């Protein structure tokens, strides 16, 4: 996966002294990333999505077809170093790729396990798993959320107990994207009960063929074409060599990784809302009422102007957070701000698009109501809006609202 030269990160680090001017224009390379993503959507993703009925979920075979088509773009391992098989992309560039892919009819989201394995895994572990994940041969996901524990990972109850050459995993995970179709998952478990989930957590890699888990599909308001499942682990044996990083060090790795995920989710929300807004703009230009196009009505213009402004603000917040990550800086506040504003803005923009399109905007054929539902789903994924606001408040005030 060497299609994109690793540019951007060093440039951003050099500019952090404040002497460089700010340039908001996309480079030729970044424009090419988005153009190639649009081509891949039309050529490889939409034909597969078109075979799936409304509300039905993509099968593992269909997802592999999509993954293999998008792998050359860096979708499955964009920010991983080239030496590990990744594309060596900056976070900003990878975010622009995900934003462009979110214009399609299926919002795939980020592929998290390759980044986790690359960051925490040994050379042997990376050689064992990354080739199959980055090629699209295997589907993967991260399993963290539990029925009683979402953003508060201190409440985790899924445990891994040492048992000879294995760890025995017991517990449940819920609302796991692709959990029902994944070949591999990275699992956050409590491995040291005395330290608790706050400091005694560990990341494990589970291969379905070796350590099978049970899954039950869950229905949701949005992202209906993707598997969301509850996973059950009943004394599942996991080889000890599947531990990622140091035992008990899973919590810090979680907090570092979630900053990137939140900014990327925000940019995907902006991407899908952009598609909804484009549909509304095209519609009001053609639709005639009272003898003139809807585009000439002041109410329509002001509604769409507000939507355009919100989307631009959302994109800039997300790109700033990703830029900070490219500067190798932590950005809990900036990532939380980006995620809450962008996802909520996407809900408002999609609703405005539906309003401007009237009854047609409510139809499945228009594709806007689906994007509204998908955007609403993204407000919860990787931390609810309420949690994001508490993170911003904590970073501003130096006082945590979390117990």
Secondary structure, DSSP 8 states (H G I E B T S, - for coil): --SS---SHHHHHHGGGTTS----S--HHHHHHHHHHHHHIIIIIHHHHTTS-TT----HHHHHHHHHHHHTTTTTTTTS-GGGTS----HHHHHHHHHHHTTSSS-----HHHHHHHHH--HHHHHHHHHHHHHTSS-EEEE--BTTBSS-GGG---EEEEETTEEEEEEEEEEEETTTT-SEEEEEEE--TTT-TTT-EEEEEEETTTS--EEEE---SS-TTS-EEEEEEEEEEEEGGGEESSTTBHHHHHHHHHHHHHHHHHHHHHHHHHHHHHHHHHHHHH-EETTEEGGG-HHHHHHHHHHHHHHHHHHHHHHHHHHHHHTT---HHHHHHHHHHHHHHHHHHHHHHHHHHGGGGGSGGGSHHHHHHHHHHHTTTTS-HHHHHHHHHHHHHS-----
